[in-house]
Every structure is written in structure tokens, then in C-alpha cells.
Amino acid sequence: MSYFTLEDVKAHNQKDDCWIAVSDKVYDITKFLSTHPGGTSILMTVAGEDASDYFYALHKPDILDTVGSKYMIGHLVDYPTPKL
């Protein structure tokens, strides 16, 4: 498994090289952009960023397992640990 910082993710913010972080996972969504039901432009607003808040406001978490799993490329090493 690969590990990335948020700075690594930020370097991938173009249509031909697009990553996002959701929670502690990093996704290369470059190939998903053209098939996203909401369109490319909506994803480009969070390209290269931690899209967790945005993602969870619009999606059920299980979609990461069903659709997102093939785009996951690693883990975010600097994701804050939730306080219990």
C-alpha cells in the first residue's frame, strides 16, 4: 500500500491527473471524471484536496466500497485522528 501526504495530493489537480482524499484514503479519479454522474466540473472543484466533507454531504459512505475501491491508490498519512 502507498502512503501520501496532503501535499502529494495537492500536486494532482488537473483533468489529466486528478487525485482527491476522502477520510484517510487517496483516490486517483482521473479516469472517473468522464463517467461521474454529476459531471466533471463538480469533481474539479475539489481536485487535489481533502474532499471528505464535500463527499459525505452528497454520498452514502458505502459508495467508496462499491465504486471508489478501484480508484483508491493509498492512504493519507497526515489525516487527523478522530477524537472519541
C-alpha positions, 0 to 999 in steps of 0.5 A: 500500500502507498502512503501520501501526504496532503501535499502529494495530493495537492500536486494532482489537480488537473483533468489529466491527473486528478487525485482527491482524499476522502477520510484517510484514503487517496483516490486517483479519479482521473479516469472517473471524471468522464463517467461521474454522474454529476459531471466533471466540473463538480469533481474539479472543484475539489481536485487535489484536496481533502474532499471528505466533507464535500463527499459525505454531504452528497454520498452514502459512505458505502459508495467508496466500497462499491465504486471508489475501491478501484480508484483508491491508490493509498492512504493519507498519512497526515489525516487527523485522528478522530477524537472519541 
